[in-house]
Amino acid sequence: MIGIDLVKTSRINRSLERFGQKFLQKFLSSDEITLIKNHKTVSGFWAAKEACSKALGVGIGSECGFYDIKIYKTEKGAPKISLSQRVVENFKIKDISLSITHDGEYAIAVVAIESTASNKI
């Protein structure tokens, strides 16, 4: 399955300005927070987590929360994504891929998931 999300970076920037670190902690782990460079990076991470939940077909909630989705980077800076063991087992995930891009005031993320489950995905 494929999930996609588009977010306006100025909306994320307003939340950052208003709530600061509390906003980041709402959806990012401490390791993810260390990767943040600016509001555009935050926007891309937000879009990535939303796109992942959409690819799973459940949205962010009890079956897959923000902390079940982890974003990290390769040595060359490419974004990667991983899921909690609970989500991997529940959805029978075999593979997952992530792409994040930015254009002007927008961040876009696409997540592709391969699963052996026929009923969940």
ZASELO-939952 format. One record per atom (N, C-alpha, C): x, y, z; residue in one letter; atom name; residue number from 1. Coordinates in Angstrom, 2 decimals, decimal comma. Layout:
# residues N
X | Y | Z | A | CA | NUM
...
END
This chain:
# residues 121
0,84 | -1,19 | 0,00 | M | N | 1
0,00 | 0,00 | 0,00 | M | CA | 1
0,88 | 1,24 | 0,00 | M | C | 1
0,28 | 2,33 | -0,46 | I | N | 2
0,98 | 3,60 | -0,54 | I | CA | 2
0,19 | 4,66 | 0,23 | I | C | 2
0,92 | 5,47 | 0,97 | G | N | 3
0,31 | 6,61 | 1,66 | G | CA | 3
1,07 | 7,87 | 1,28 | G | C | 3
0,35 | 8,97 | 1,19 | I | N | 4
0,98 | 10,25 | 0,85 | I | CA | 4
0,40 | 11,33 | 1,76 | I | C | 4
1,22 | 12,33 | 2,07 | D | N | 5
0,73 | 13,45 | 2,86 | D | CA | 5
1,44 | 14,72 | 2,40 | D | C | 5
0,70 | 15,81 | 2,41 | L | N | 6
1,17 | 17,13 | 2,04 | L | CA | 6
0,89 | 18,05 | 3,21 | L | C | 6
1,88 | 18,84 | 3,61 | V | N | 7
1,67 | 19,77 | 4,71 | V | CA | 7
2,29 | 21,12 | 4,35 | V | C | 7
1,59 | 22,18 | 4,72 | K | N | 8
2,11 | 23,53 | 4,50 | K | CA | 8
3,11 | 23,83 | 5,62 | K | C | 8
4,33 | 24,17 | 5,26 | T | N | 9
5,38 | 24,34 | 6,26 | T | CA | 9
5,10 | 25,51 | 7,21 | T | C | 9
4,39 | 26,52 | 6,75 | S | N | 10
4,09 | 27,65 | 7,62 | S | CA | 10
3,14 | 27,24 | 8,76 | S | C | 10
2,27 | 26,26 | 8,50 | R | N | 11
1,38 | 25,77 | 9,56 | R | CA | 11
2,19 | 25,08 | 10,66 | R | C | 11
3,15 | 24,27 | 10,25 | I | N | 12
4,02 | 23,59 | 11,22 | I | CA | 12
4,87 | 24,62 | 11,95 | I | C | 12
5,37 | 25,63 | 11,23 | N | N | 13
6,19 | 26,65 | 11,86 | N | CA | 13
5,41 | 27,41 | 12,93 | N | C | 13
4,13 | 27,70 | 12,68 | R | N | 14
3,30 | 28,38 | 13,69 | R | CA | 14
3,19 | 27,52 | 14,96 | R | C | 14
3,00 | 26,22 | 14,78 | S | N | 15
2,91 | 25,32 | 15,95 | S | CA | 15
4,24 | 25,29 | 16,70 | S | C | 15
5,34 | 25,29 | 15,97 | L | N | 16
6,66 | 25,32 | 16,61 | L | CA | 16
6,86 | 26,60 | 17,40 | L | C | 16
6,49 | 27,71 | 16,80 | E | N | 17
6,64 | 29,00 | 17,49 | E | CA | 17
5,76 | 29,08 | 18,72 | E | C | 17
4,58 | 28,53 | 18,63 | R | N | 18
3,62 | 28,62 | 19,73 | R | CA | 18
3,94 | 27,64 | 20,87 | R | C | 18
4,29 | 26,39 | 20,52 | F | N | 19
4,44 | 25,35 | 21,54 | F | CA | 19
5,87 | 24,84 | 21,72 | F | C | 19
6,77 | 25,18 | 20,81 | G | N | 20
8,18 | 24,82 | 20,95 | G | CA | 20
8,42 | 23,32 | 21,09 | G | C | 20
9,24 | 22,98 | 22,05 | Q | N | 21
9,65 | 21,59 | 22,27 | Q | CA | 21
8,46 | 20,67 | 22,55 | Q | C | 21
7,43 | 21,16 | 23,20 | K | N | 22
6,25 | 20,34 | 23,49 | K | CA | 22
5,59 | 19,85 | 22,20 | K | C | 22
5,58 | 20,70 | 21,18 | F | N | 23
5,03 | 20,30 | 19,89 | F | CA | 23
5,85 | 19,16 | 19,30 | F | C | 23
7,15 | 19,29 | 19,33 | L | N | 24
8,02 | 18,24 | 18,79 | L | CA | 24
7,83 | 16,93 | 19,54 | L | C | 24
7,77 | 17,02 | 20,86 | Q | N | 25
7,64 | 15,82 | 21,69 | Q | CA | 25
6,30 | 15,13 | 21,51 | Q | C | 25
5,33 | 15,82 | 20,96 | K | N | 26
4,01 | 15,23 | 20,71 | K | CA | 26
4,09 | 14,10 | 19,69 | K | C | 26
5,02 | 14,22 | 18,73 | F | N | 27
5,05 | 13,22 | 17,67 | F | CA | 27
6,44 | 12,71 | 17,31 | F | C | 27
7,49 | 13,23 | 17,93 | L | N | 28
8,85 | 12,79 | 17,62 | L | CA | 28
9,56 | 12,24 | 18,85 | L | C | 28
10,37 | 11,22 | 18,64 | S | N | 29
11,22 | 10,69 | 19,72 | S | CA | 29
12,41 | 11,63 | 19,90 | S | C | 29
13,16 | 11,46 | 20,98 | S | N | 30
14,33 | 12,31 | 21,21 | S | CA | 30
15,37 | 12,12 | 20,11 | S | C | 30
15,53 | 10,90 | 19,58 | D | N | 31
16,46 | 10,67 | 18,48 | D | CA | 31
16,02 | 11,42 | 17,23 | D | C | 31
14,72 | 11,44 | 16,96 | E | N | 32
14,21 | 12,16 | 15,79 | E | CA | 32
14,40 | 13,66 | 15,96 | E | C | 32
14,20 | 14,16 | 17,16 | I | N | 33
14,34 | 15,59 | 17,42 | I | CA | 33
15,77 | 16,05 | 17,13 | I | C | 33
16,76 | 15,20 | 17,39 | T | N | 34
18,15 | 15,58 | 17,13 | T | CA | 34
18,43 | 15,76 | 15,63 | T | C | 34
17,58 | 15,21 | 14,78 | L | N | 35
17,75 | 15,34 | 13,32 | L | CA | 35
17,15 | 16,62 | 12,76 | L | C | 35
16,39 | 17,34 | 13,57 | I | N | 36
15,67 | 18,53 | 13,11 | I | CA | 36
16,65 | 19,66 | 12,85 | I | C | 36
16,53 | 20,25 | 11,64 | K | N | 37
17,34 | 21,40 | 11,27 | K | CA | 37
16,54 | 22,69 | 11,32 | K | C | 37
15,27 | 22,60 | 10,90 | N | N | 38
14,41 | 23,79 | 10,85 | N | CA | 38
12,96 | 23,34 | 10,70 | N | C | 38
12,05 | 24,29 | 10,56 | H | N | 39
10,63 | 23,95 | 10,47 | H | CA | 39
10,29 | 23,12 | 9,25 | H | C | 39
11,10 | 23,22 | 8,20 | K | N | 40
10,84 | 22,41 | 7,01 | K | CA | 40
11,15 | 20,94 | 7,26 | K | C | 40
12,20 | 20,67 | 8,04 | T | N | 41
12,49 | 19,28 | 8,43 | T | CA | 41
11,35 | 18,73 | 9,27 | T | C | 41
10,89 | 19,51 | 10,22 | V | N | 42
9,77 | 19,09 | 11,07 | V | CA | 42
8,55 | 18,78 | 10,19 | V | C | 42
8,28 | 19,63 | 9,22 | S | N | 43
7,15 | 19,44 | 8,32 | S | CA | 43
7,27 | 18,13 | 7,55 | S | C | 43
8,46 | 17,82 | 7,08 | G | N | 44
8,69 | 16,58 | 6,36 | G | CA | 44
8,47 | 15,36 | 7,24 | G | C | 44
8,92 | 15,45 | 8,49 | F | N | 45
8,74 | 14,33 | 9,42 | F | CA | 45
7,25 | 14,14 | 9,75 | F | C | 45
6,54 | 15,25 | 9,93 | W | N | 46
5,09 | 15,17 | 10,18 | W | CA | 46
4,40 | 14,48 | 9,01 | W | C | 46
4,71 | 14,94 | 7,80 | A | N | 47
4,11 | 14,37 | 6,60 | A | CA | 47
4,46 | 12,88 | 6,47 | A | C | 47
5,68 | 12,51 | 6,81 | A | N | 48
6,10 | 11,11 | 6,71 | A | CA | 48
5,29 | 10,21 | 7,65 | A | C | 48
5,09 | 10,66 | 8,87 | K | N | 49
4,32 | 9,85 | 9,82 | K | CA | 49
2,85 | 9,75 | 9,41 | K | C | 49
2,31 | 10,84 | 8,92 | E | N | 50
0,92 | 10,81 | 8,44 | E | CA | 50
0,79 | 9,89 | 7,22 | E | C | 50
1,74 | 9,99 | 6,29 | A | N | 51
1,71 | 9,14 | 5,09 | A | CA | 51
1,82 | 7,67 | 5,47 | A | C | 51
2,63 | 7,36 | 6,46 | C | N | 52
2,78 | 5,97 | 6,90 | C | CA | 52
1,46 | 5,44 | 7,47 | C | C | 52
0,82 | 6,22 | 8,31 | S | N | 53
-0,44 | 5,77 | 8,89 | S | CA | 53
-1,51 | 5,59 | 7,82 | S | C | 53
-1,47 | 6,42 | 6,80 | K | N | 54
-2,42 | 6,28 | 5,69 | K | CA | 54
-2,12 | 5,03 | 4,87 | K | C | 54
-0,85 | 4,72 | 4,69 | A | N | 55
-0,49 | 3,50 | 3,96 | A | CA | 55
-0,98 | 2,26 | 4,71 | A | C | 55
-0,95 | 2,33 | 6,02 | L | N | 56
-1,47 | 1,22 | 6,84 | L | CA | 56
-2,99 | 1,16 | 6,80 | L | C | 56
-3,62 | 2,26 | 6,43 | G | N | 57
-5,08 | 2,30 | 6,33 | G | CA | 57
-5,79 | 2,55 | 7,64 | G | C | 57
-5,05 | 3,07 | 8,63 | V | N | 58
-5,68 | 3,27 | 9,94 | V | CA | 58
-5,58 | 4,68 | 10,47 | V | C | 58
-4,72 | 5,52 | 9,90 | G | N | 59
-4,50 | 6,84 | 10,46 | G | CA | 59
-3,75 | 6,74 | 11,77 | G | C | 59
-3,45 | 7,89 | 12,36 | I | N | 60
-2,78 | 7,92 | 13,65 | I | CA | 60
-3,83 | 7,65 | 14,73 | I | C | 60
-3,59 | 6,64 | 15,55 | G | N | 61
-4,54 | 6,28 | 16,60 | G | CA | 61
-4,05 | 5,09 | 17,37 | G | C | 61
-4,96 | 4,28 | 17,86 | S | N | 62
-4,59 | 3,16 | 18,73 | S | CA | 62
-3,84 | 2,04 | 18,01 | S | C | 62
-4,12 | 1,85 | 16,71 | E | N | 63
-3,44 | 0,78 | 15,99 | E | CA | 63
-2,03 | 1,17 | 15,56 | E | C | 63
-1,80 | 2,46 | 15,40 | C | N | 64
-0,48 | 2,97 | 15,03 | C | CA | 64
-0,38 | 4,42 | 15,47 | C | C | 64
0,44 | 4,66 | 16,48 | G | N | 65
0,62 | 6,01 | 17,00 | G | CA | 65
1,88 | 6,65 | 16,45 | G | C | 65
2,06 | 7,93 | 16,72 | F | N | 66
3,24 | 8,64 | 16,25 | F | CA | 66
4,54 | 7,95 | 16,68 | F | C | 66
4,57 | 7,42 | 17,92 | Y | N | 67
5,80 | 6,80 | 18,42 | Y | CA | 67
6,03 | 5,39 | 17,88 | Y | C | 67
5,05 | 4,82 | 17,19 | D | N | 68
5,25 | 3,53 | 16,53 | D | CA | 68
6,02 | 3,70 | 15,22 | D | C | 68
6,12 | 4,93 | 14,74 | I | N | 69
6,79 | 5,24 | 13,48 | I | CA | 69
8,06 | 6,01 | 13,80 | I | C | 69
9,19 | 5,51 | 13,37 | K | N | 70
10,47 | 6,16 | 13,64 | K | CA | 70
11,14 | 6,56 | 12,32 | K | C | 70
11,61 | 7,79 | 12,27 | I | N | 71
12,32 | 8,28 | 11,11 | I | CA | 71
13,79 | 8,45 | 11,50 | I | C | 71
14,65 | 8,00 | 10,62 | Y | N | 72
16,09 | 8,16 | 10,83 | Y | CA | 72
16,72 | 8,44 | 9,48 | Y | C | 72
18,02 | 8,68 | 9,47 | K | N | 73
18,70 | 9,01 | 8,22 | K | CA | 73
19,90 | 8,10 | 8,01 | K | C | 73
20,19 | 7,83 | 6,75 | T | N | 74
21,39 | 7,07 | 6,40 | T | CA | 74
22,61 | 7,97 | 6,58 | T | C | 74
23,79 | 7,38 | 6,42 | E | N | 75
25,02 | 8,17 | 6,52 | E | CA | 75
25,05 | 9,29 | 5,49 | E | C | 75
24,39 | 9,08 | 4,36 | K | N | 76
24,37 | 10,10 | 3,30 | K | CA | 76
23,20 | 11,07 | 3,46 | K | C | 76
22,39 | 10,90 | 4,51 | G | N | 77
21,31 | 11,84 | 4,79 | G | CA | 77
19,96 | 11,49 | 4,22 | G | C | 77
19,84 | 10,31 | 3,60 | A | N | 78
18,55 | 9,90 | 3,06 | A | CA | 78
17,61 | 9,50 | 4,19 | A | C | 78
16,34 | 9,92 | 4,12 | P | N | 79
15,39 | 9,54 | 5,18 | P | CA | 79
14,99 | 8,08 | 5,07 | P | C | 79
14,88 | 7,44 | 6,20 | K | N | 80
14,44 | 6,05 | 6,30 | K | CA | 80
13,36 | 6,01 | 7,37 | K | C | 80
12,60 | 4,92 | 7,37 | I | N | 81
11,48 | 4,79 | 8,30 | I | CA | 81
11,45 | 3,37 | 8,84 | I | C | 81
11,10 | 3,25 | 10,10 | S | N | 82
10,91 | 1,92 | 10,70 | S | CA | 82
9,66 | 1,96 | 11,57 | S | C | 82
9,14 | 0,78 | 11,86 | L | N | 83
7,92 | 0,66 | 12,66 | L | CA | 83
8,18 | -0,15 | 13,90 | L | C | 83
7,39 | 0,08 | 14,92 | S | N | 84
7,51 | -0,70 | 16,16 | S | CA | 84
7,23 | -2,17 | 15,86 | S | C | 84
7,77 | -3,03 | 16,68 | Q | N | 85
7,57 | -4,47 | 16,50 | Q | CA | 85
6,08 | -4,82 | 16,53 | Q | C | 85
5,33 | -4,14 | 17,37 | R | N | 86
3,88 | -4,37 | 17,47 | R | CA | 86
3,19 | -4,13 | 16,14 | R | C | 86
3,51 | -3,03 | 15,49 | V | N | 87
2,90 | -2,69 | 14,20 | V | CA | 87
3,38 | -3,66 | 13,11 | V | C | 87
4,66 | -3,97 | 13,12 | V | N | 88
5,20 | -4,91 | 12,13 | V | CA | 88
4,46 | -6,24 | 12,22 | V | C | 88
4,26 | -6,73 | 13,44 | E | N | 89
3,58 | -8,02 | 13,62 | E | CA | 89
2,09 | -7,93 | 13,28 | E | C | 89
1,42 | -6,89 | 13,76 | N | N | 90
-0,02 | -6,75 | 13,52 | N | CA | 90
-0,37 | -6,61 | 12,05 | N | C | 90
0,47 | -5,91 | 11,31 | F | N | 91
0,20 | -5,66 | 9,90 | F | CA | 91
1,02 | -6,55 | 8,97 | F | C | 91
1,83 | -7,44 | 9,56 | K | N | 92
2,66 | -8,37 | 8,79 | K | CA | 92
3,50 | -7,64 | 7,74 | K | C | 92
4,24 | -6,63 | 8,20 | I | N | 93
5,05 | -5,79 | 7,33 | I | CA | 93
6,31 | -6,54 | 6,90 | I | C | 93
6,54 | -6,57 | 5,61 | K | N | 94
7,77 | -7,16 | 5,05 | K | CA | 94
8,81 | -6,09 | 4,74 | K | C | 94
8,35 | -4,94 | 4,22 | D | N | 95
9,28 | -3,88 | 3,82 | D | CA | 95
8,55 | -2,54 | 3,84 | D | C | 95
9,31 | -1,48 | 4,05 | I | N | 96
8,73 | -0,14 | 4,07 | I | CA | 96
9,74 | 0,84 | 3,49 | I | C | 96
9,26 | 1,79 | 2,69 | S | N | 97
10,12 | 2,80 | 2,07 | S | CA | 97
9,51 | 4,18 | 2,27 | S | C | 97
10,38 | 5,19 | 2,31 | L | N | 98
9,96 | 6,56 | 2,54 | L | CA | 98
10,67 | 7,50 | 1,58 | L | C | 98
9,92 | 8,48 | 1,08 | S | N | 99
10,50 | 9,59 | 0,33 | S | CA | 99
9,87 | 10,87 | 0,84 | S | C | 99
10,72 | 11,86 | 1,11 | I | N | 100
10,27 | 13,18 | 1,56 | I | CA | 100
10,83 | 14,21 | 0,59 | I | C | 100
10,00 | 15,19 | 0,21 | T | N | 101
10,47 | 16,29 | -0,62 | T | CA | 101
9,84 | 17,59 | -0,14 | T | C | 101
10,48 | 18,67 | -0,48 | H | N | 102
10,00 | 20,01 | -0,12 | H | CA | 102
9,96 | 20,85 | -1,39 | H | C | 102
8,92 | 21,67 | -1,51 | D | N | 103
8,83 | 22,61 | -2,62 | D | CA | 103
8,15 | 23,87 | -2,11 | D | C | 103
8,87 | 24,94 | -2,08 | G | N | 104
8,32 | 26,20 | -1,59 | G | CA | 104
7,79 | 26,05 | -0,18 | G | C | 104
6,52 | 26,29 | -0,01 | E | N | 105
5,88 | 26,24 | 1,31 | E | CA | 105
5,30 | 24,88 | 1,66 | E | C | 105
5,69 | 23,83 | 0,96 | Y | N | 106
5,09 | 22,52 | 1,19 | Y | CA | 106
6,14 | 21,44 | 1,42 | Y | C | 106
5,77 | 20,48 | 2,26 | A | N | 107
6,55 | 19,26 | 2,45 | A | CA | 107
5,62 | 18,11 | 2,06 | A | C | 107
6,16 | 17,17 | 1,32 | I | N | 108
5,38 | 16,03 | 0,85 | I | CA | 108
6,15 | 14,76 | 1,21 | I | C | 108
5,42 | 13,75 | 1,68 | A | N | 109
6,03 | 12,46 | 1,98 | A | CA | 109
5,18 | 11,35 | 1,38 | A | C | 109
5,87 | 10,33 | 0,89 | V | N | 110
5,23 | 9,14 | 0,36 | V | CA | 110
5,83 | 7,94 | 1,06 | V | C | 110
4,97 | 7,03 | 1,51 | V | N | 111
5,42 | 5,79 | 2,15 | V | CA | 111
4,81 | 4,62 | 1,39 | V | C | 111
5,66 | 3,67 | 1,06 | A | N | 112
5,22 | 2,43 | 0,41 | A | CA | 112
5,48 | 1,28 | 1,38 | A | C | 112
4,46 | 0,44 | 1,56 | I | N | 113
4,55 | -0,70 | 2,48 | I | CA | 113
4,24 | -1,98 | 1,75 | I | C | 113
5,09 | -2,99 | 1,99 | E | N | 114
4,82 | -4,33 | 1,49 | E | CA | 114
4,47 | -5,19 | 2,69 | E | C | 114
3,37 | -5,92 | 2,56 | S | N | 115
2,85 | -6,72 | 3,67 | S | CA | 115
2,37 | -8,06 | 3,14 | S | C | 115
2,40 | -9,05 | 4,03 | T | N | 116
1,83 | -10,35 | 3,69 | T | CA | 116
0,38 | -10,48 | 4,15 | T | C | 116
-0,10 | -9,45 | 4,86 | A | N | 117
-1,48 | -9,46 | 5,37 | A | CA | 117
-2,46 | -9,15 | 4,25 | A | C | 117
-3,51 | -9,93 | 4,16 | S | N | 118
-4,53 | -9,65 | 3,15 | S | CA | 118
-5,71 | -8,91 | 3,75 | S | C | 118
-5,89 | -9,00 | 5,06 | N | N | 119
-7,06 | -8,38 | 5,68 | N | CA | 119
-6,78 | -7,01 | 6,29 | N | C | 119
-5,56 | -6,73 | 6,66 | K | N | 120
-5,23 | -5,45 | 7,31 | K | CA | 120
-4,91 | -4,37 | 6,29 | K | C | 120
-4,25 | -4,74 | 5,24 | I | N | 121
-3,81 | -3,75 | 4,26 | I | CA | 121
-4,47 | -4,05 | 2,94 | I | C | 121
END
